[in-house]
């Protein structure tokens, strides 16, 4: 069953085309990484999925048209963005009370259990919390809602490594199950690589690559060629080549790994390396993705 399905999705802001005929399908119980350079259309796509903007084409989210049925949609969808704002004057206890009062699927006990594992005090006001603590509070409020879809737009932006790791650990251990779906955009692609089930590259409003992590691990290979095998390796038509500390690194799509192994060291490329290769193939300078 598809949680999100789009066909010919298009959105323009004046002369700027933000989404250009996007087709996608996200199945239930998957964790999708939506990756692209700045201005590629990631946030526009998420805003369409959340029913925040009108669009052209077909879009179905949990069986609903987001723009026509946003109120119903929000009963089953939660969202954390890089600019997530909680009122600075509100106390932690008041924030929990508020969400418990307005959302019928909020589990107060679950939020309290999550917050008990943090250093957050119930009497503290949001303005007294660090950015990491604010993110933890927001995550506690969201994860305590029995939602079918969680959308995360750069949720750990500006957080240190410890808080980022805690965030994704909590996401997997306390929220995700085979009936929930998560869509995440992030510039720290290496940090989410281990939690994704699927990834999608978007560029200039178009999906340029979409595959499951299983397909990614079997389909793509990176070869560190020996000096005497570089010409032979190039004859196998790599999709990208770069120099690292005097070594020639070539990235292949669908090549025979056994044949590559005879030419040097072979491994599965990182998502960041594949992203750079894919963006270069489509004539885009890959920016804004951290390795």
Number of C-alpha atoms within 10 A of each C-alpha: 11 16 21 20 20 18 15 15 21 23 23 15 8 7 6 10 15 22 26 18 19 21 16 17 16 19 17 19 19 23 27 25 23 24 27 28 21 15 15 20 23 25 17 20 22 20 18 22 25 20 22 13 14 15 20 15 14 15 24 17 24 17 13 16 18 24 19 11 12 17 11 12 23 17 16 17 23 20 20 19 17 15 10 13 12 16 10 12 12 14 19 21 14 15 19 21 12 11 18 18 11 9 13 11 14 20 18 17 10 16 21 16 12 18 20 12 8 11 10 19 14 15 11 15 19 21 14 14 17 12 17 19 18 21 25 22 23 20 21 23 23 21 22 23 24 18 20 21 27 21 22 20 22 18 23 25 17 12 16 11 11 9 17 20 15 12 18 17 13 17 17 12 9 14 19 19 16 9 13 20 23 26 21 23 25 23 22 18 20 15 16 19 16 10 16 18 16 21 21 18 21 23 25 20 24 20 21 16 14 18 15 15 18 10 11 20 14 13 16 20 23 25 25 24 23 16 12 10 15 18 11 12 24 16 8 14 14 19 16 19 17 13 10 9 6 8 14 17 22 24 26 25 16 12 17 13 18 9 12 22 14 13 19 18 13 20 15 17 18 17 19 19 17 22 23 18 23 20 20 14 13 11 10 14 13 17 14 14 19 11 12
